[in-house]
Structures are given as structure tokens and as C-alpha cells.
């Protein structure tokens, strides 16, 4: 017998035991106090836990039938104090109210409304038929209060669960938005600088191709080098995204497999990995075919697994900018050392975007890049002697926003604006983690 069948059998066995218990309460102790019957029926509702979990509405019907039977099944001559006897028997309806609270919390709103209406109607009818004298009003008020309390508890539980689901959906949406912004920022940093350099070199080549062929060839070489570097950066970004998607998919499959059973979860997980491998193989084949078509059978100069750029690559970035017509004076101060990868990448991208703005908007012939390795923060200073940016200049687009976001993500700050002596200046300060020795002394 599989676990699902075993659970279903246990649930309905509990329902049968509940009805048997109600029969024993009525037939086995007909002369007991009504309070004994009411408390017994209330406790017997715990046998319906399995049925309530699987099918709440049938569980409510069973509880209503059992509780009503307990109230109406004892002969009126069983006890001399009729009013007191019936007063205790109405405690059986508290178990019905508990089941009703579960329905309000978990079932659809329409089903919950119908269940509340039926339960209220049955209870008031039974109270009207079997409560006499002053007890009629008391039992009716108590029944209404108990039913209202169970419905309020169910509504609070439902709202709490729906709020948790909404929060989770909002977190997922925010995570997706943040990831898209990160991708857009990364692609912008990769493409914007390269496209600017390529556009300038293409313009130079088109003007001198007839009069100065050698200079035109140099411009074409610069375009080829820059485009290959851009292609390498795009490949690295796409490979990283694919790897992240694959890890997320495998984690999701693994979680589902553990929840549904090891036997069922293993096969989809293997299938997902096989599909991923096939997709990577197909992508690699397409890349190789594209490389052979563009450059014969020569493999790419830089494989997609090339490390992300860092401050060590700023010299190459300065050389590329110089090829575009802007000479870069690079200065490094402080104790140069290896920094965390996220700081290296963000610093490189900030310098890259600042140099892109110099090439595209400043109209300057030279600029200065200063990288200061401080004890507590890394300082980047990029200044040019061009015309600077105006408020209507397209340079006020996504580039500056992306630089500020990169600095903010590392708890740093970035300032950008015209210099009093002319030109434009971008300055960024990125906090650095404490060296191991200093951290140990602090502890």
C-alpha cells in the first residue's frame, strides 16, 4: 500500500471511529449528565483531523451530524434536571466550530460562506428545538459567539497566509527586477565603451582610407581588437547567466524531488541536467561554427571562461581609449594589493564608463585616471580637460546612473560634475575590507 492510500485509509478510519464514539456516548451512558456527552463529543472531534486535512467539507458534515445526534439522542427523561442536562450537551457544537474555522482559513470563499450559513442554520434550529425556557436565549448567544470567534480566527489565518504569499511574490519580483537591472548594467558597461571606440575608429578609417591607408589599417585593427574584447565580455556574461540559471533549476528540482520523494525527484533532476548539457553542447557547437565561419578554423582568442576584468586591466583600457584619440594619464598610489572580485569589477566598470563618457561627450584630448589604494577605501578619480557635460547632454543617461548604483551596492559613494577649472570629474570611494592582520588585532 502506497503512502497516499495509507493516509487516506487512516483519515476515513478516524471518521468512522468518531461516529462510533458518538454512538457509544449515546448508547453506553444514556443517563450521564449532558455535560459529559458534550465534552465527549468535543474531544471526539480530534478523530476527524485526517478527514479535515484531506476533505474539510465532508468533515464538517460528519461533525454536524455527530454533534446534533449527541444533543438530540439522549432521552429527555434521562435526568431530572432537563435544562441543566441540555445546557451541557450544547458544548458538542464547539467541535463543529473548530472544523468551521479550518474551512474558513483554507477553503474557497464561496465554499466557506456556504459552510458558515449551513452551520449557523443547523445550530440555531437545534437550539430552538431542544433548548427550553431561559436557556434558549443563552444557548443561542453562546453559539453565535463561538461561531463568530472560529470564523474570525479562520479569517485571520487566511489573511496571514495570503499576506505571506504576496510578500513572497513581491520578493521574487524584486529579485527578478534586480537581476535584470544587474544584467542591463553589465551589458551597458560592456557595450557602450566598445561601441563608442568602434564608432570613432570607423569614422577615422572612412576619412583616411584613400589618403592614408596605413592609418586606416590601424583603425580597422583597433575595431577588430575592440569588437573581439566586447564579444569575450558578452560571452562571459552569458555563460555566467546560464550557469546561474542552471544552478537555480537544479536547486529547484532537488527541492521538489525531496518533497515528492527521492525516487520521483531523481529522474526529473537527471533529465534537467541532461537537457542543460545538451543545450550547452548545442551552444558550444554553434559558437565554434560561427568562429570558423568568421575566421576560418581558428579558435577564439579568449574563451568564455576568461576571468572578469579588474584594476589590472585598466592599462589595456587606457590603451584602447588612446586609440580612440584620448590620451590617458594613469596613476596608482598607495599599497597595490589584490581586492575582492566584486570591488575589482565595479572599479573597472566605473573607470570604463567614465572613459567612455570622455570619448563620446567631453571633446577632450587627454584625461587623468588616479587609483588610490587606501587602508579603508579605494578611491577612483577620473578627470578631463574637455567641455564637460551639460544638463541636456545625452551623457546624463544610464551611464552615470549605473556608476552610482555600482558604488551604492558596495556601500560607497560617487560624485560627478564639472570642474571649476574646466572639464569634468568623476570620483568614487569604495570601502575596502580590513586586512586579515588588522581584523585579528581588532578582535
N, C-alpha and C positions, 0 to 999 in steps of 0.2 A: 504494500500500500504506500503510495507516494505521500509526501508531507501535506500537500494540499487536501487530498482526500481525508487524511487522518485528522487534519484541523477541522474540516467541515463536519466530520462524524462526531468529533468531540464537542463541537458547538451545539449541534442538534441533540446530542445526548444530554447536555446541560439543560436544554429547553425541556426535554422530556422529564428530567429529574425535577425541574421547577414545578411542572404540573403535578407530578407525583407527590411532591412536598405539600402543595396546596390541598390535594385530596387527603393526605394524612392529617393535616391540621384540622380539616372539617370533620372527617370521619373518625379519626382516632381520639380527638379530645373535644367532643361536641359541647361539654358542659364547662370548658375552661373560659376564663374571662376574655372578653373581646380584645383587650389589650394584648393578651398572649397571641391571639390569632393575627392581630395587626402587625405586631413586631415580627412574628414568624414569617408572615408573607413579605414583609420588608426585607428581612435578611435573605429570604429565598431568591430575591431578585438577582443576587450575586451569581446565581447559577446561569443566568442569561447573558453573562459577559461575552461569551463566544458568539452568541447569536447577535447581540447588539453590535459587535465589531464587524460582523460579516453582513448582516441584513438588519439595520436598525428598525425599519418599519414593521416587519413581522415580529420582532422582539417587543415592540410597543403593544401590538395586538395581543400577544401572549400575556404580557404583564397586565394589561387591562382586563383580560378575561379572568386571570387568576385572582387579581385583587378584588374584582367585583364578585367573584364566586365566594371569596372569604367573607366579604361583607354580608352577602345575601344568603349564604349557605347555612349558617348556624340557625337552628330553630329559635323562634322568639321566646319560647318558654324555657330556654336553656339556663337562664339566670333570672333571678328575681329583679335585679336592678337593670331593667331593659335599657334605659337611657345611658347608663354608665357603660354597659356592655357594648352598645353600638358606637359609643364615642371612641373607644379604644380600637375597634375594628377599622375605623377610617384611616388609621396610620398606614394601612397597606398601600394607599394611594401615593405615599411618599416615594415608594419604589418606582411607580409609574412616572412620577415627576422626574426622577433621575434619568430614566431612559429617554424621556422627552427632551431633557436638556442636551443629551448627546445628539439627538436628531437635529435640534436647532443649531448645534455647533457644527455638524458635519454634513448634513443633507442639503439638497437644493432648497431655496427659499420657498418655492411653491409647496413642496412636499412638507416642509416644516410648518407652514401655515395650516395646511390641511390637518397635520398631526395635532397641532395645538387646538384647533377647533373641535376635532373629534374627541380628544381627551377631555377638554373642558365640558363639552356637552354630556359625555358619559358620566363624569364625576358629579355634575350638578343634578342630573336625572336620578342617579343612585342616591345621592344625599337627600333629594326631595322625597324619594320613596321610602327610605329606611331610617331617616332621622326624624325625630318627633319632638314637639314642644320647643323649648328654648334651644335645644341642641341643633335645630335646623339652621338657624342663622349662624351659630358658632361654627359648625362644620363647613358651611358654605364659604364663610370668610377665610377660615384656615385653608381650605382647598384652593381658593383664589390666590392667597398669599404664597402658598407653596409652589403653585404652578407658575406664578409670576417670577418667583425667585429662580426657579430652574430655567425659565426662558431667558432671564437676564444673564444668568451665568453662561448659558449657551451662546447668546449673542456676543458677550464679551470675549469668549473663547474664539468665536468665528472672526470677529473683527481683529483680534490679536493675530490669528493665523493669516488672515488676508493682508494685514499690515506687514507681517514678516515676508510674505511672498512679494508684496510690492517693493519692499526695501531690497530684497534680493534681486528683483528685476532691475531696479534702479542702479544697484551696484554693478550688475552685468553691463547695463547700457553705458554707465560711466567708464567702465573698464574698456569697452569696445571703442568709445569715443577717444579715450586717452591713447589707446593703441593706434587708432587711425591718425591722431594728431602727431604721434611719435613717428609713424611711417611717413606722413606728409612732410614733417620737418626734416627727416633724414634724406628723403628723396630731393627735397628742395636744396639742401646743402650740397648734395652730390651733383645735381644737375645745373643749378644756377651758375656756379662758378665756371664750370666747364663750358657751358653754352656761351657765356659771355666771352671767354677767351677764344672759343672757336669762331664766334661771330667777328671778333676783331681781326683775327688772323685771316679769315676768309676775305674780309674787306681789303686787308693789305695785299693779299695774294692777287685778288682780282684787279687791283690798280697797277701792280708792277709786273704782272705776268709777261707782258710783252717787252717792257723796257729793262727789267731787272729779273731775269729768270732765276738766278741763284737765290735772291731774296724770296721769290715766290715759292721755290722749293723748300726753303726753311719754314715758311708759313704753313705749307702743306704738312711738313714733318711735325710741326707743333700741333696742328689739328689732329694728325694721326695719334700722336702720343696722348694728347688730352682726351680724345674720344676713347682710346683703349683704357685709360685710367678710369674714366667715367663708367665704362662697361664693367670693369672689375668691381667698382664700388656698387653698382646696381646688382651685379650677381651676388656679391657678398650680402647685401641687404635682403635679397630674395631668398637666398639659402638660409639666412637666419630666420626669416619669417616662416619658411617651410618647416624648419626644424622645430620652431616654437609650436606651429600648428600640429605637427606630428606628435610632439610630447603631450600637448593638451588632449589630442584624440586618444592616445594610448592611456593617459591617466583616466579619461572619461570611460573608456572601455573597461579598464581594470576595475574601476569603482562599480560599474554596472555588473561586471562579472562576479565581484564579491557579493553584491547584493542579491543577485539572482541564483547564485550557486556556482561553485568552481567549475563544474562540468559544462554549464551553458556559457559561462563567461569566457572560457579559454578559446573556444572556436571563433567567435567574432573578433577577439583581440588578435589572434593569429591572422585572420582574414584581413583585418585593418592594416597590420604590419605588411602583409604580402602586397596589398593594394598600394601602400605607401612606397614599398620598394619598387614596385612596377612603375609607379609614377615617376620616382627619381630616375630609374633606368631610362624611361622614355625621354624625360627631360634632358638627361645627360647625352643620349643619342642625338637629340635634336640640336643640343649645343655643339656637339662635335661635328655634325653635318654642316651647321651654319659656319663654324670656324673653317672647315675645309673649303666650303664654297667661297668664303671671303678671302682666305689667304692660302689656298691650296690645302695641303695636309698638315700644316704646321699647327702644333698645339698652342693654346692661348699662353701669352707671356705670363699672366698672373692667374693662378687657379682661383676658383671661388672661395677657397678656404684661407685666402690671404688675411692676415690679422687686420683688425680695424686700425685706421690711421691714428697717429698720436703726435705729440710735440716733436718727436724725432723726425717727422715728415714735413715739418714746416719749411725746412730748407728747399725741399723739392717744390713745395707750394710757392715759395718765393721765386724760384727759377721759372715756374710756369707763368707767374704774374709778370715777371720781367720780359718774357717772350711776348706778352700782350702789350708791352710798351710802358709799363710802370715799374721802375726800379725799386726794390725793397731793401731797406737797411735793417737787417735782423740783428737784434742784440739780446743776449741772455745774461742775466745777472743772478746772483745767489748760488746756492749749492744745488747743482743739477742732480736729479735723482729720479728713479722710477716712481711714477704716481699710479694710483688706481686707474683701471681701464676706463671707467666712466668719466673721470676727470680729464684724462688724456684725450678721449674722443671729443668731449664737449669743448675743451680748449681749442683743439684743432678746428672744429667746426666754426667756432666763434671767429677765429683768425681767418678762416677761409671765407666766411660770409662778409667780414669786414673788408678783405681784399677784393672780393667780388664787387662790393659797392664802390670801392675806389676805382676799379677798372671801368665800371659801367656808368658811374654818375659823377665822379669827382672832377674829371678832366685834369688830373694831376700827372706829373711826370715821375714823381717818386713819393714814397711813403716810408714811415718808420714803424717797425714792429718790435716791441720790447716785451720780453717774457722774464718775469722776476719770480724766482723760486724762494719765497719767504718761508719762515718757520711755521706759520699758521695759515697762510693763504698763498695762492698762486695769482699773480697779477698779470693781466694782459693789457697792453696799451698799443693801439693802432692809430696812428695819426698821419694825415696827409696835408699837403700844401695846396690843394685844389680849391675849387669854388664852393665846396660843401654842398649840403642838401637844403633845399627849400621846402616849405610846407606842402607845396603842390607837386613836389618831385615824386616820381613813382618809386624811388628808393624807400619811401615810407610804407612799403607794403609788408610782405610776410617776413622779409629778412631780419629786420630789427626785432620784430615780434618773436621770431624763432630764437634769436640770440638771447633775448631776455628770458624766454621760457627755459632754455638750457641752463642759464645761470641760476634761475629760481629753483629748478629741480635739484640743484646741488647746494641749495641754501646760500647761494652767492648773490651778487648784485651786479648790474650792468648799467652803465651810463653812456649816452651817445648824444652828440650835439656839436655845433660849430665851435671852433676855437676863436678866442679873441683876436689872435694874430692872423687869422685866416685859415681856411681848410676845415677839416672835420676830424673828430676824435671819438674813438670807441674805447672804453675802459671797462674791464671786467675783473672782479675779485671773486675767486673761488676758494672756499675754505678747504684746508688740507687736513687729513687725519694726523694725529700726533704720532711721531716716530715711536718705534717699539721701546727704545730706551727711556724716552720721556714718559711714555704711558706707564712703564713699570715704576719709575720714580714717583709718579703721581699717586699710584696705588700704595 
